[in-house]
Amino acid sequence: MEFEKSLQYLYALQSHGIKPGLSRTEALLGVLGSPHRSFRVFHVAGTNGKGSTAAMTASMLAKQGYRVGLYTSPHLIDFTERIQVNGAPISHDRVAALTETVRNAAESHLREPPTFFEATTAMAFAHFAEAAVEVGVIEVGLGGRFDATNVVAPLVSVITTIAMDHQQYLGDTLEAIAGEKAGIIKARIPVVIGRIEAQPLSVLQAMASEREAPARLLGREFDTQGDSSAQFSYHGVSQHYDNLACPLAGRHQLDNAACALAALEVAQEQGMPISEASVREGLRTVRWPGRLETVAGQPQILLDGAHNLQAADVLASYLTAQKASGFHQGHLIFVVGMMRDKDRRGVLARLARIPGASHLILTKARHPRAAEPEELAQAAAGLEIPMDITSSLPAAFARARALACREDTICVTGSLSVVGEAKAILEKTTVSDLRV
């Protein structure tokens, strides 16, 4: 099977939607020889921050010399970004071969087709087993309890944040969402918990207690200190590091780094050594594109995949701090594309209130769940900021560049899909469509 045909098959599985339950994934992996049992696992969930935490964890482990598999979603430009070994994406040929393997296994052993995410999760685990990885850092796709990745028996589980998102699948309260994410907590397996409000936190703690899973809480057993990711310290149960640095922008990345470091502490206590040099170098060199990523200057272009209100608040805090510190003195021109199932009004209102915000350019990504620009305009009705409606991201970019002066900032945000298309335009390449 050729790479493009394999993507066509995988994306066609989206028509089966999201199906609760782990039975299909377990059956599929059983046919493939249970590849997920061949390596140790860090399992990372959370509304926001889980991707950054997973990337940091994988980077530090790789610097220690471990062979590390990293499974994340969605991709920004190319499908192969989802499945990496020591930072190297899976090849197109391997995607094609594994798609054929998974398709044959599904057609011969499953009563119904797998979902897109079930199939890609099986492919990732099979690739990691064949690549002889020693440890896999596995990011949860959606929720936790019924997520296809929840078939793993992890060394440690991590839950970074709880916020309102994917309510149609996870519930419409923070407590309900926390209950879904608490599903990754396993009996007697340690769990690291990030900065979470009291009510959803109580749900996670109750599950940890019920399953006798030792829980480490950010702000209680471990924490960071510092004003930015450029220089900070970490204080944990057994490890303390001063003068750490991470290139991922934003004060919130200190919380993500804290969760990654706490997870590594748990691993060390279970006989998995990590040196201070590996910690420092892993954090210093980590890459996680599309999150407060500056990709050009004069005018500055900032890419951030903020897609819910909590993430929009993080973006707003970062931009406000930049302006207050003198790093940004021009106008902020936002290019925004969002999915239909998001809090469009809440995100757009938050962006419009940022000091220096001068324009909203509303657009859409080439994604089946993308909201039409006109829908975004309806959601933004009454906001006291000029708005343009554009039919595509190239048109939105052209409009933004026409409006911007050299000292201004063009911020592309609202979804990782629109950020991925923006990166593709800037890098003069194309995107693997229909990202989920």
N, C-alpha and C positions, 0 to 999 in steps of 0.2 A: 504494500500500500504506500502511495506517495504521500509526502507531508501534507500537501493541500487537501488531498482526499481524506486524510485522517482527520484534519480539522473539520471538514464538512460533516463527517460522521459524528464527531464529538459534539459539535454545535447543534446538530440535529437532535441530539438527546435532550436539549433544552425544552423541546416540546413536551417532555414527560414531567416537567415542572420539578418541584421540590417535594419529595415523599418522606414522611417521617419513618423512622426505624433504621436499624443497622443490619437487618437480616440479609439484604442484597449485597452490601459491602462485605459482610463476613463470608457469604457464600462465594462471592467472586474471588476474594483473597484465598479462600480455602482451595479453590481450583488452581490458583497460581502458586500454591505451596506455602501459604502464610508468610509472605516476605516481610511483613511488618514485625515479625517476631525475631528477625535476625539482627536487629540493632537496638541500642538504647535510645530512649525518646524523651525529649523535652516537649511537652504539649502546651501550647500557648493560645489562650482565648481572651476575649475582651471586646467591648464595643469599639474602642479606639486604642491605638498604641500597641496592639498585638504584633503587627508587622514589624515595627521598629524594634520591639523587644526581641522578636525572633531573629531579626537580622543581627542585632548586637550579640546575642547568645551564640549564633553560628560563627560569627567573626572571631570571637574570643576563643571558642573551641578549636577553630581551624588554626589559629596562631599557636595553640598548644601542640599542634601536630596531629590532631585527630582528623580522620576522614569524615567529613560532615555533610549530611544531606539537609537541604533547606527546602521546605515545601510551603509556598505562600500563594495567595490569590487576592485580587485578580492580577493579571499582567498589565503593564502599561503599553508596550508596543508589540512584543512577540510572545506567543504562547510559551515558548521555552523558558521564559523568566520564572515560571512557576516552580520548576523542578531544577535544582542546582546541587552540584557536588563541589565543595570547597570553592564556591563562587563561580563555577563554570556551568552555564546553562546546559540542559540536555540538548543533544543534537537533533536536527530535523529527522535524520534517519532513525534515531532511537525512538522518537515520538511516533513515527510511522510504524515501526516494528511493534512497539508496545500497544499501539491502538489496535493493530490486527490481532495480537494475542488476547487483549481484553475483549475485543468484539467476539472472537471465537469462543472464549470461555463463557461469556454472557449468553450467547445464542444457544450453547449446548447445555448449560447448567442452570440458567435462571428462567423462572416462569414469566417474568416481565423484564423489559430492558432496564438497565441501570440509568440513573440520572447522569447528567454531565459531570457533576462533582464526584459522584461515586466512581465513575469510570476513570477520571483523572487522578483521583486519590489512589486507586489501585495501580495505575501506571506509575505514579511517583514511588510507591512502596516497592514495586517490582524493580524499578530502576535503581533505587537505593540498595536493594539486596544484591542485584547483579554487579553494582559498582563497589560492593564490599564496604559500604560506609560503616563506621563504628558507632555513630550517633546520628539520629535524625532530629532536627528541630522542626516541629510540625505545627503550622498555624491552623487553627480552627477556621472553617469557612463561614459558617453561620450558626450562631447560638452555641451549642455544645452538646447537649444531651443526645440529640439525634443526628448530629453532624457525622459525616462519613469518616472523619478522622478519629472518632471516639471509640474505635475498635482497638486502639493501642493500649499497652500496659506501660505507662510512662515511669521514668525515674523521678520526675517531678512535674506537677501541673502548675500552670501560671494563669491567673485571671487579672488582667491589667486594669480595666475600667468597666463601669456599667453606665450606660446612657440610653436614651430613647432612640431606637433604630429598629428597622425591620419588625415593626409592631404587628404586622399581619401574620407573621410567623412565630414571634417570640412572646407576644402579649403586650398590653398597653399600659403597664405600670413598670417601674424600675424593679419592684419585687418579683414580678413575673419573669422579666428578662433575666434577673439574677438567678432565678430558679432554673432556667434553661442553661445558663452558662455553668451553674453549679454541677450540672450533669457530668462534667469532665473530672470531677473530684472522685478519686478511686479509693477503695478501702485501704487504709494504712499507708497510702502514698502521700508524701508531703505536698502541700499546696502553698504557693506564693500568691499573695493577694495585694493588688495595688491600691491606689488612692480612690476609695469608694465611699459614697455617702452611707450614713448610719443604717437606714432601712434595708437597702439591698445588701449591705455588708452583713447584716444579721442573718439574711437568708444563706449566704455563703458559709458563715460560721456554723450555722445550724447543720448544714449538710456535712461540713468537715467533721463536726462533733459526732454526728450519726454514723459516719463511715470511719471514725477513728483516724482521720487524716490530720497529721500535725500541720497547723496553719501558721504561716509567718506573714505578718501584716506590715505594709509600708507605714512608717510613722510609729511603729511599736517595736518590732524586732529588727528592722533595718530602715535606713533612710539615707538621703543625700543632703548635702549642703552646698550652696553656691548660687550665684545669680544667673549663670548661663551654662550651657553645655561646653563652653570653651575652657572652663576651669571649675572643677567641683570635687567634692570628697564623698566617699561612701563609708558608712558605718553599719556593719552587719553583726550577726551573732558571733562569728569567729574571725571575720576578715575586715580590715580597715585600710582604705586607700585614700591618700591625699593627692591633690594636683592631677586628677584625671581630666582627660579632654576627649570630646567627641565632636565630629564635624556636623552631626545632624542638628539643625537649628531649632531654637525654641526652648524655653524653660521647662516645658512639659517633658522634654526628652530626658531630663534628670530622673523623673519618675520611671520612665521606661528602662533607663540604664539601671536604676535601683532594682527593678524586678528581675532583669537579666542577671545582675550580680548576685542577688539572693538565690536565684535558681542554681547558679554555679556553686554557691556555698553548699546547697543541699547535695549537689553532685559530689563535691569534694568529701563531704561527710560519708558518702556511700562508696568511697574508694576511687573516685575519678579525679586525679590531680589536675589542677589548673594553676599555673605560676602567675605571680604578680606581673611579670614581663608580658605574658600572653594576654592578661586582662588589659593592661595599658595599651599594647599594640593593637589588640582586637578592637577596642573602643576607638582608638585614634584613626583607624583605617576603614571603619565600617561605612558601607554605602547603602542608602535606602532612598532611591530616587522618587521624585514626585511629592515629597513632603517638605514644605518650606524650602524648596530647592531653587536657588538663583541660577539661571541658565544664560543670562545675557545682561549687558549693561548699556546705559545711555540710549534709550530708556532701559531701566532695569526690568527684567522679566522674571517674575516669581511664580513658581508652580506649586500648588498645594491642593491635595485631593480632599479637602474638607467637604464632607457630604452630609453631616448632621449638625445639630445645634451645638453639641459639645465641641466638635472639631472646629466649627466656625468661631466659637469663643476663643479657642486656642490661637487660631489665625488672627483674630482681632487683637488679642493680647500681644502677640508678637509684633504686629504692625504698629500698634500704639506705642509699644516700648521702643521700636526702631525710630519712630518720629520723635519721641521724647528725648532720646539720646543723641539726636542729631544725624543719625545715619541716613534718614530719609526726610527730605524737606520739600519734595514736589507733591504733585497730586497722585492719588490712587485711582487707577482705571481698572475696574473689575470686568473680566471676561468670565461669564458664569454659564455653566450647563449642568443640569441636575436630572436625577431620575424622578419618575412620576410618584414613587412611593415615599419620598422624603418630605421633610418639613420645609417646603419651599419658602413660604412666607417668613418663617422664623430665621432661616439662614440669610435670605436676602435683606431682611430688616437689620440683622446684625452687621452685615457688610456695609450697609448704607450709613450706619452710625459711626463707623471708624473715622477718627480724625483724618482729614485730608481726602476722604472718598469723594470723587468728583463725577463719576460716571459708572453706570451699569450697562454692559453690553451683553445682552441675553442671547444665547445660542443653544445648540444641541450637539451631542456626540452621535456618532453612527452606532447606536445601540438600541435594541428593540424596546428597552424600558425607559428610554430618554424622554423627558418632558419636552413638549414643543415650546419654542421661545415665546409664543403667544400665551401659553399657560403660565410661564414664568412671569410674564408681564402682568397678567391678572393677579398673580400672587403678590406682586410688588406694587400694586395699585395704592396710591396715596403716600408712598415713600417720597420724601422730598429730595430727590436726586434725579438728574437726567438719565434717561434710558434709551437704548437702541435695541431693536430686534433684528437679528441676523439669522440667515438660514443655515449657515454652516460655520465651522470653526475657522477655516481660511478667511471667510468674509469677516468674521468677528475680529480676527487678528489684524486684518487690513484696516478696519475701522479704528481699532485701538491704537495702531501705529500712527494713523492720521491725526488722532486727538493728542497723542503724547508728545511732550517736550523731552529734552535730553535728561532733565532731572526728575522726571516722573517715574512711576512704577506701574507696569501692567501686571496685574495679578490674575492668573488663570486658576479657577477653582470651581467647586460645586460637585465634582465627582472625579474619581480616578480615570474614568473613561475619557473625559474631556482633557484631563492633564496628559494622558497618554497620547491623544491625538495632537496636542500642542507640542509635545516632545518630538513626535514624528515629523511635524512640519519643520521644526527648528533643525532637526537632524537630517532632513531631506530623505525620509524613508516612509514606509507605509505601516499601518497597524494591522495586526491580526484582528479582524472584526468580531463582533458579538461577544465581547468579554463579559464574564459573569464572575 
